[in-house]
């Protein structure tokens, strides 16, 4: 088991313990006694029937429509369902190499991220292409995964793209697609990354980053200044907030079956302590306006979890 990556201590874990504990063992210890989060898990079915292939990300809009980004061999990567599961529209055939992330901005536009080409596309809700951004600087185009991963939106039309697989950076753009700044570098120190996998804007307006291979969440102000981190171990895939400010992460131990130990955990946003878990694979994670969680399973299953208070 890899013990090379030592960590900055969590608020609730001692320095001496962390210095001896392998990453995946740390995650297992933090999660083994967590209670199951109360709620209902539902598998959604498209109508008319449609087979999803490797669902990479799911998002929703204010009306409850569901946007699925999957990886079909021959078909449209973006599929839109209404709240009842009826297929509204689909688009994007031939536009993507590796569809990775999808988000809806406050104006209702749909943004996608390609992890191979590092292209970011902005569409309106009907699927019309409004803008495309080439993040660029792909170090090795021959690698399948060497590009951007996710996108988030801050006030005043500020756009943040995680260029996560090879470049270990966050890139800021304005509403026209003009690059404003970038920050981050490879490593395991504060403000450094090893696969920047997901990004979310927290309730106080700060940026929260899922630093996947370092097994941690880091957060920054909108200029990229490091503010803090929580280390969980294993692989930390996602960080997300609901409208009430509740915080969730998804994680799994290294080198284990993604279906056996993958969890989504609710986290205390003040301390980083895990409060409860759902046993589900979650490559990307979105929380709908009603608080429902949409874990992207990287399979053909479209799942939704409705927490119960």
Secondary structure, 3 states (H helix, E strand, C coil): CCCCCCCCCCCCCCHHHHHHCCHHHHHHHHHCCCEECCEEEEEECCECCCCCCCCCEEEECCCCCEEEECCCCCCCCEEEECCCCEEEEEECCCCCCCEEEEEECCCCCEEEEECCCCEEEEECCCCCEEEEEECCCCCCCCCCCCCCCEEEEECCCEEEEEECCCCCEEEEECCCCCEEEEECEECCCCCEECCEEEEEECCCCCEEEEECCCCEEEEECCCCCEEEEEECCCEEEEEEECCCCCEEEEEECCCCCHHHHCEEEEECCCCCCEEEEEECCCCCEEECCCCCEEEECCCCCEEEEEECC
